Amino acid sequence: MSKPPTVSYLLYVNGERFEVPLPQLTVNQIRALASIAPQFELMIEGVGSKPDLQLGLNDQIDLSHGAVVLFARPPTMFGMARSMSE
């Protein structure tokens, strides 16, 4: 008897390709898979004219509709200089 085909889902994190057996992953699962440091923000790349979106810790990513492209970035500090000098 033959085995059923193995289904895998594709995502890219910081340019690195990952194939996973689950159609949905949490942000924490993605962070662990791609070894993303906790102080970095995880972003999902916008498609076409859609903007990039920052992901929260409780977000889940649906991989069942095709590959998803994510990237990590250091935390932004807009306004930090002003608040530090006040």
N, CA, C and O atoms as a MOPAC input file, in Angstrom:
PM7 MOZYME 1SCF
protein

 N      0.83800 1    -1.17000 1     0.00000 1
 C      0.00000 1     0.00000 1     0.00000 1
 C      0.88900 1     1.24100 1     0.00000 1
 O      1.87800 1     1.29800 1     0.73100 1
 N      0.54200 1     2.22500 1    -0.81000 1
 C      1.36600 1     3.42600 1    -0.88300 1
 C      0.93200 1     4.44000 1     0.17400 1
 O     -0.23100 1     4.50300 1     0.57200 1
 N      1.89600 1     5.21500 1     0.60400 1
 C      1.62600 1     6.25700 1     1.59000 1
 C      0.93400 1     7.42600 1     0.90500 1
 O      1.19700 1     7.70500 1    -0.26500 1
 N      0.05000 1     8.11400 1     1.62700 1
 C     -0.52600 1     9.32700 1     1.04600 1
 C      0.57000 1    10.37700 1     0.87000 1
 O      1.53200 1    10.40600 1     1.63700 1
 N      0.42600 1    11.23200 1    -0.13000 1
 C      1.47700 1    12.24000 1    -0.32400 1
 C      1.60400 1    13.14700 1     0.89200 1
 O      0.61300 1    13.49400 1     1.53400 1
 N      2.83100 1    13.52100 1     1.19400 1
 C      3.09700 1    14.41400 1     2.30600 1
 C      2.78300 1    15.84300 1     1.86500 1
 O      3.28600 1    16.31700 1     0.84600 1
 N      1.95600 1    16.50600 1     2.63600 1
 C      1.61200 1    17.89500 1     2.34400 1
 C      2.53000 1    18.78300 1     3.16400 1
 O      2.72200 1    18.56700 1     4.36000 1
 N      3.09200 1    19.78100 1     2.50400 1
 C      3.89600 1    20.75200 1     3.24000 1
 C      3.49600 1    22.14800 1     2.79600 1
 O      2.98700 1    22.35500 1     1.69500 1
 N      3.74000 1    23.09000 1     3.68000 1
 C      3.38300 1    24.47900 1     3.45600 1
 C      4.66700 1    25.30000 1     3.49900 1
 O      5.60000 1    24.98600 1     4.23800 1
 N      4.69300 1    26.32800 1     2.71300 1
 C      5.93000 1    27.06900 1     2.48400 1
 C      5.87000 1    28.47000 1     3.07100 1
 O      4.86700 1    29.17200 1     2.94400 1
 N      6.96600 1    28.86500 1     3.71600 1
 C      7.13200 1    30.24100 1     4.14900 1
 C      8.59500 1    30.61600 1     4.04700 1
 O      9.48000 1    29.76100 1     4.08400 1
 N      8.83200 1    31.91100 1     3.91900 1
 C     10.17600 1    32.45700 1     3.86900 1
 C     10.32400 1    33.43600 1     5.02000 1
 O      9.46700 1    34.29200 1     5.24000 1
 N     11.43000 1    33.29800 1     5.75400 1
 C     11.72200 1    34.22300 1     6.84500 1
 C     13.13700 1    34.73700 1     6.62100 1
 O     14.10000 1    33.97100 1     6.60800 1
 N     13.24000 1    36.05200 1     6.44600 1
 C     14.54300 1    36.68200 1     6.17200 1
 C     15.24800 1    36.02300 1     4.99100 1
 O     16.46900 1    35.86900 1     4.99500 1
 N     14.46900 1    35.63600 1     3.97800 1
 C     15.03200 1    35.03500 1     2.77600 1
 C     15.28700 1    33.54000 1     2.86600 1
 O     15.62800 1    32.91600 1     1.86100 1
 N     15.13100 1    32.96100 1     4.02800 1
 C     15.35600 1    31.51900 1     4.20100 1
 C     14.03800 1    30.76900 1     4.01400 1
 O     13.00800 1    31.15100 1     4.56900 1
 N     14.08700 1    29.70400 1     3.23100 1
 C     12.89800 1    28.91400 1     2.90700 1
 C     12.65000 1    27.85800 1     3.98200 1
 O     13.57400 1    27.17100 1     4.41700 1
 N     11.39200 1    27.73900 1     4.40300 1
 C     10.98400 1    26.72200 1     5.37100 1
 C      9.76100 1    25.98800 1     4.82500 1
 O      8.82300 1    26.61800 1     4.33700 1
 N      9.77300 1    24.67800 1     4.90900 1
 C      8.60900 1    23.86400 1     4.58600 1
 C      8.12900 1    23.23400 1     5.88600 1
 O      8.90800 1    22.61900 1     6.61400 1
 N      6.85100 1    23.39200 1     6.16700 1
 C      6.29700 1    22.89300 1     7.42800 1
 C      5.07100 1    22.02900 1     7.13000 1
 O      4.42900 1    22.21700 1     6.09700 1
 N      4.73300 1    21.08100 1     8.02100 1
 C      3.58400 1    20.19800 1     7.78700 1
 C      2.24300 1    20.78200 1     8.22500 1
 O      1.20000 1    20.16300 1     8.01200 1
 N      2.26100 1    21.96600 1     8.83600 1
 C      1.03300 1    22.55500 1     9.37500 1
 C      0.54600 1    23.70400 1     8.49700 1
 O      1.36000 1    24.49300 1     8.01800 1
 N     -0.77200 1    23.81600 1     8.27200 1
 C     -1.29900 1    24.90400 1     7.45100 1
 C     -1.34800 1    26.25400 1     8.17000 1
 O     -1.50900 1    27.29200 1     7.52700 1
 N     -1.21100 1    26.24600 1     9.48900 1
 C     -1.18200 1    27.48800 1    10.26300 1
 C     -0.08100 1    27.39500 1    11.30800 1
 O      0.14700 1    26.34600 1    11.91000 1
 N      0.59400 1    28.52000 1    11.50800 1
 C      1.62900 1    28.60200 1    12.53500 1
 C      1.40000 1    29.85800 1    13.36200 1
 O      0.93400 1    30.87800 1    12.85400 1
 N      1.73100 1    29.76600 1    14.62600 1
 C      1.69500 1    30.95200 1    15.47700 1
 C      2.99300 1    31.73500 1    15.27600 1
 O      3.98000 1    31.21700 1    14.75300 1
 N      2.96500 1    32.97100 1    15.69900 1
 C      4.16800 1    33.80100 1    15.61200 1
 C      5.28700 1    33.17200 1    16.44000 1
 O      6.44400 1    33.18300 1    16.01700 1
 N      4.96600 1    32.63300 1    17.59600 1
 C      6.00000 1    31.99400 1    18.42600 1
 C      6.60300 1    30.77200 1    17.73500 1
 O      7.80600 1    30.53600 1    17.84800 1
 N      5.78700 1    29.99000 1    17.02200 1
 C      6.31200 1    28.84000 1    16.28100 1
 C      7.26600 1    29.31400 1    15.17800 1
 O      8.31600 1    28.71100 1    14.95700 1
 N      6.89500 1    30.38400 1    14.49800 1
 C      7.74500 1    30.92200 1    13.43500 1
 C      9.04200 1    31.46200 1    14.02100 1
 O     10.11600 1    31.24600 1    13.45900 1
 N      8.94900 1    32.16100 1    15.14400 1
 C     10.15500 1    32.68200 1    15.79700 1
 C     11.11200 1    31.53700 1    16.16100 1
 O     12.32100 1    31.64500 1    15.95600 1
 N     10.56500 1    30.45100 1    16.69600 1
 C     11.40700 1    29.31000 1    17.07200 1
 C     12.00400 1    28.64200 1    15.82400 1
 O     13.18700 1    28.30000 1    15.80700 1
 N     11.20100 1    28.46300 1    14.80700 1
 C     11.64600 1    27.81700 1    13.57200 1
 C     12.79300 1    28.57900 1    12.92900 1
 O     13.76600 1    27.97600 1    12.47400 1
 N     12.68400 1    29.89800 1    12.88900 1
 C     13.67600 1    30.73000 1    12.20200 1
 C     14.70100 1    31.35200 1    13.14200 1
 O     15.52400 1    32.15900 1    12.70900 1
 N     14.66400 1    30.98800 1    14.42300 1
 C     15.60000 1    31.52100 1    15.42500 1
 C     15.60700 1    33.05500 1    15.45000 1
 O     16.65700 1    33.69100 1    15.36100 1
 N     14.41000 1    33.62600 1    15.57100 1
 C     14.26400 1    35.08200 1    15.64400 1
 C     14.36800 1    35.50800 1    17.10400 1
 O     13.63100 1    35.01000 1    17.95600 1
 N     15.27200 1    36.41500 1    17.38500 1
 C     15.46400 1    36.90800 1    18.75300 1
 C     14.19800 1    37.61900 1    19.23600 1
 O     13.52300 1    38.27800 1    18.44500 1
 N     13.87000 1    37.49200 1    20.52300 1
 C     12.61900 1    38.05300 1    21.03800 1
 C     12.51700 1    39.57800 1    20.91600 1
 O     11.40700 1    40.10600 1    20.85500 1
 N     13.63200 1    40.28800 1    20.87900 1
 C     13.55500 1    41.74300 1    20.78900 1
 C     13.26500 1    42.22900 1    19.36900 1
 O     12.98600 1    43.41300 1    19.17600 1
 N     13.32500 1    41.35000 1    18.37800 1
 C     13.04500 1    41.73200 1    17.00300 1
 C     11.55500 1    41.64800 1    16.70800 1
 O     10.86200 1    40.76300 1    17.20900 1
 N     11.06900 1    42.57800 1    15.88900 1
 C      9.68200 1    42.55700 1    15.44600 1
 C      9.58200 1    41.61700 1    14.25100 1
 O     10.49000 1    41.57400 1    13.42100 1
 N      8.50000 1    40.87300 1    14.15600 1
 C      8.27700 1    40.00200 1    13.01600 1
 C      7.23400 1    40.66000 1    12.12100 1
 O      6.15300 1    41.03100 1    12.57800 1
 N      7.56900 1    40.79800 1    10.85000 1
 C      6.73100 1    41.50100 1     9.88400 1
 C      6.32500 1    40.54000 1     8.76900 1
 O      7.09200 1    39.65800 1     8.38200 1
 N      5.10500 1    40.72600 1     8.25900 1
 C      4.67300 1    39.98900 1     7.08300 1
 C      4.72400 1    40.96200 1     5.91400 1
 O      4.19300 1    42.07100 1     5.98600 1
 N      5.36600 1    40.53400 1     4.84600 1
 C      5.55100 1    41.40700 1     3.69300 1
 C      4.23600 1    41.60500 1     2.96300 1
 O      3.55400 1    40.63600 1     2.62700 1
 N      3.88200 1    42.84700 1     2.72000 1
 C      2.67000 1    43.15900 1     1.98000 1
 C      2.79300 1    42.74000 1     0.52700 1
 O      3.88400 1    42.78200 1    -0.04200 1
 N      1.69300 1    42.33900 1    -0.07400 1
 C      1.67600 1    41.93000 1    -1.47200 1
 C      1.15700 1    43.09100 1    -2.31200 1
 O      0.15500 1    43.71900 1    -1.97000 1
 N      1.84800 1    43.37000 1    -3.41200 1
 C      1.43200 1    44.47900 1    -4.27600 1
 C      1.55400 1    45.79900 1    -3.55200 1
 O      2.61900 1    46.13600 1    -3.03300 1
 N      0.45300 1    46.55500 1    -3.51400 1
 C      0.48500 1    47.86400 1    -2.86000 1
 C      0.13000 1    47.79700 1    -1.37700 1
 O      0.08400 1    48.82800 1    -0.70600 1
 N     -0.12100 1    46.59300 1    -0.86000 1
 C     -0.44100 1    46.46200 1     0.56100 1
 C      0.81600 1    46.70500 1     1.39600 1
 O      1.90200 1    46.27000 1     1.01400 1
 N      0.68200 1    47.39300 1     2.52900 1
 C      1.85500 1    47.66500 1     3.37000 1
 C      2.29600 1    46.41800 1     4.14600 1
 O      1.52100 1    45.48200 1     4.34500 1
 N      3.54800 1    46.43400 1     4.57100 1
 C      4.03800 1    45.39300 1     5.47400 1
 C      3.30700 1    45.55300 1     6.80100 1
 O      2.97400 1    46.66800 1     7.20300 1
 N      3.05900 1    44.43300 1     7.48000 1
 C      2.33800 1    44.47700 1     8.75200 1
 C      3.15700 1    43.83700 1     9.85900 1
 O      3.75000 1    42.77400 1     9.67700 1
 N      3.18100 1    44.49700 1    11.00500 1
 C      3.84400 1    43.93500 1    12.16900 1
 C      2.93600 1    42.88400 1    12.78700 1
 O      1.73300 1    43.10400 1    12.92700 1
 N      3.50500 1    41.75000 1    13.15300 1
 C      2.73900 1    40.66300 1    13.74400 1
 C      2.82000 1    40.71700 1    15.26400 1
 O      3.87700 1    41.00400 1    15.82600 1
 N      1.71800 1    40.44500 1    15.91400 1
 C      1.67100 1    40.37800 1    17.36400 1
 C      1.95100 1    38.96600 1    17.84300 1
 O      1.91500 1    38.02000 1    17.05600 1
 N      2.22600 1    38.82400 1    19.11000 1
 C      2.56300 1    37.51100 1    19.67100 1
 C      1.43700 1    36.49900 1    19.53400 1
 O      1.70000 1    35.29900 1    19.45500 1
 N      0.20000 1    36.94900 1    19.50300 1
 C     -0.93800 1    36.02900 1    19.43200 1
 C     -1.43900 1    35.78000 1    18.01200 1
 O     -2.41000 1    35.04800 1    17.82100 1
 N     -0.79000 1    36.37600 1    17.01800 1
 C     -1.23100 1    36.19200 1    15.63400 1
 C     -0.90200 1    34.79500 1    15.12800 1
 O      0.08400 1    34.18000 1    15.53400 1
 N     -1.75400 1    34.31100 1    14.23000 1
 C     -1.50500 1    33.06100 1    13.52500 1
 C     -1.40100 1    33.36000 1    12.04400 1
 O     -2.11100 1    34.22200 1    11.52600 1
 N     -0.52500 1    32.65600 1    11.36900 1
 C     -0.30800 1    32.85500 1     9.94400 1
 C     -0.88000 1    31.65400 1     9.19400 1
 O     -0.54900 1    30.50600 1     9.48900 1
 N     -1.74200 1    31.93800 1     8.22300 1
 C     -2.36500 1    30.90400 1     7.40800 1
 C     -1.49600 1    30.66400 1     6.18100 1
 O     -1.30900 1    31.56000 1     5.35700 1
 N     -0.97500 1    29.46500 1     6.06700 1
 C     -0.09200 1    29.10600 1     4.95800 1
 C     -0.82100 1    28.31300 1     3.87300 1
 O     -0.21500 1    27.93100 1     2.87200 1
 N     -2.10700 1    28.06700 1     4.06600 1
 C     -2.85000 1    27.19100 1     3.15600 1
 C     -3.16200 1    27.83200 1     1.80500 1
 O     -3.60300 1    27.14100 1     0.88600 1
 N     -2.94200 1    29.13400 1     1.67100 1
 C     -3.24700 1    29.82400 1     0.41100 1
 C     -2.00000 1    30.14400 1    -0.39300 1
 O     -2.07500 1    30.86300 1    -1.38900 1
 N     -0.86700 1    29.62700 1     0.01800 1
 C      0.38400 1    29.87500 1    -0.69300 1
 C      1.46600 1    30.37400 1     0.23900 1
 O      1.23100 1    30.62300 1     1.42200 1
 N      2.64600 1    30.51400 1    -0.31500 1
 C      3.80800 1    30.91800 1     0.47500 1
 C      3.61700 1    32.30200 1     1.07700 1
 O      3.00500 1    33.18700 1     0.47800 1
 N      4.15500 1    32.46000 1     2.27100 1
 C      4.10500 1    33.73300 1     2.99300 1
 C      5.55000 1    34.19300 1     3.19100 1
 O      6.43700 1    33.39200 1     3.48700 1
 N      5.76500 1    35.49000 1     3.02200 1
 C      7.10000 1    36.06400 1     3.18500 1
 C      7.11000 1    36.93600 1     4.42900 1
 O      6.31400 1    37.86600 1     4.56100 1
 N      8.02300 1    36.62000 1     5.34100 1
 C      8.15500 1    37.33800 1     6.60400 1
 C      9.58600 1    37.83300 1     6.75900 1
 O     10.51200 1    37.29200 1     6.15500 1
 N      9.75200 1    38.85400 1     7.56600 1
 C     11.09900 1    39.30700 1     7.88300 1
 C     11.11100 1    39.85600 1     9.30200 1
 O     10.09700 1    40.32700 1     9.81900 1
 N     12.28600 1    39.78200 1     9.91600 1
 C     12.47800 1    40.31200 1    11.26800 1
 C     13.22000 1    41.63000 1    11.13500 1
 O     14.07400 1    41.80200 1    10.26600 1
 N     12.87000 1    42.55900 1    12.02400 1
 C     13.58800 1    43.82300 1    12.04200 1
 C     13.79600 1    44.22900 1    13.48800 1
 O     13.00900 1    43.88100 1    14.36800 1
 N     14.87500 1    44.97300 1    13.71900 1
 C     15.10400 1    45.43300 1    15.08600 1
 C     13.97600 1    46.36800 1    15.49700 1
 O     13.35700 1    47.00200 1    14.64300 1
 N     13.70700 1    46.46100 1    16.77400 1
 C     12.62800 1    47.35000 1    17.22100 1
 C     12.91400 1    48.79000 1    16.81000 1
 O     14.04800 1    49.26200 1    16.90200 1
 N     11.88000 1    49.47300 1    16.36100 1
 C     12.04200 1    50.87700 1    15.98800 1
 C     11.90400 1    51.73900 1    17.22800 1
 O     11.24100 1    51.36900 1    18.19700 1
 N     12.53700 1    52.88400 1    17.17600 1
 C     12.54600 1    53.74700 1    18.35200 1
 C     12.12200 1    55.15800 1    17.97800 1
 O     12.69600 1    56.12300 1    18.48400 1
 N     11.12800 1    55.30200 1    17.10200 1
 C     10.65200 1    56.62600 1    16.72300 1
 C     10.16600 1    57.36100 1    17.97000 1
 O      9.42800 1    56.81000 1    18.78700 1
 N     10.58600 1    58.59100 1    18.09500 1
 C     10.16800 1    59.40100 1    19.22700 1
 C     10.98300 1    59.16600 1    20.48900 1
 O     10.80400 1    59.87700 1    21.47800 1
 N     11.87000 1    58.18700 1    20.47100 1
 C     12.64600 1    57.85900 1    21.66300 1
 C     13.55300 1    59.01500 1    22.06600 1
 O     13.65100 1    59.32800 1    23.25200 1
 N     14.22900 1    59.66600 1    21.09000 1
 C     15.14600 1    60.76900 1    21.41500 1
 C     14.40500 1    61.89800 1    22.10100 1
 O     14.91300 1    62.49000 1    23.05300 1
 N     13.21300 1    62.20000 1    21.62700 1
 C     12.44400 1    63.28500 1    22.22700 1
 C     12.06000 1    62.95400 1    23.65800 1
 O     12.21000 1    63.79300 1    24.54700 1
 N     11.58000 1    61.77200 1    23.89100 1
 C     11.13300 1    61.43700 1    25.24900 1
 C     12.30700 1    61.31600 1    26.21400 1
 O     12.15100 1    61.55900 1    27.41100 1
 N     13.48000 1    60.94200 1    25.70500 1
 C     14.63900 1    60.83900 1    26.57400 1
 C     15.17800 1    62.21400 1    26.96800 1
 O     15.75400 1    62.37400 1    28.04500 1
 N     14.98600 1    63.21800 1    26.08200 1
 C     15.55300 1    64.54200 1    26.37000 1
 C     14.60500 1    65.41700 1    27.17700 1
 O     14.99800 1    66.48700 1    27.64200 1
 N     13.36000 1    64.97700 1    27.34900 1
 C     12.39200 1    65.78600 1    28.09700 1
 C     12.56100 1    65.60500 1    29.58500 1
 O     11.82900 1    66.21100 1    30.36800 1

